[in-house]
Amino acid sequence: MRYVNNRAYSEGIEQIFLICERDHPLLTCLKGFIHIDSMIHLYVKPLRDDLLLGNKAVFVNGLDL
């Protein structure tokens, strides 16, 4: 995850998303991600300080999953 995070940040990508199973081991290294409970788990990490999701809805194109 550190590599993905750093690569995205260096490429100017504003957010990265992660969807995985509830008890997946990868979830132990998600510092800085926002956790949204649903039937699936969506983790969002803004990579810009001025980008806040707040209470806005998050849209993820199903083709990106």
Residue pairs with C-beta under 8 A, 6 or more apart in sequence:
1 26
1 29
1 30
2 29
4 16
5 16
5 45
5 47
8 16
8 47
9 47
13 47
14 46
14 47
14 48
14 51
15 44
15 45
15 46
15 47
15 51
16 44
16 45
16 47
17 42
17 43
17 44
17 60
17 64
18 26
18 30
18 33
18 42
18 43
19 40
19 41
19 42
19 43
19 60
19 65
20 26
20 27
20 41
20 43
21 41
22 41
27 41
27 43
30 43
30 45
32 45
33 43
33 44
33 45
34 43
34 44
34 45
34 46
34 53
35 41
35 43
36 42
36 43
36 44
36 58
42 58
42 60
44 53
44 58
46 52
46 53
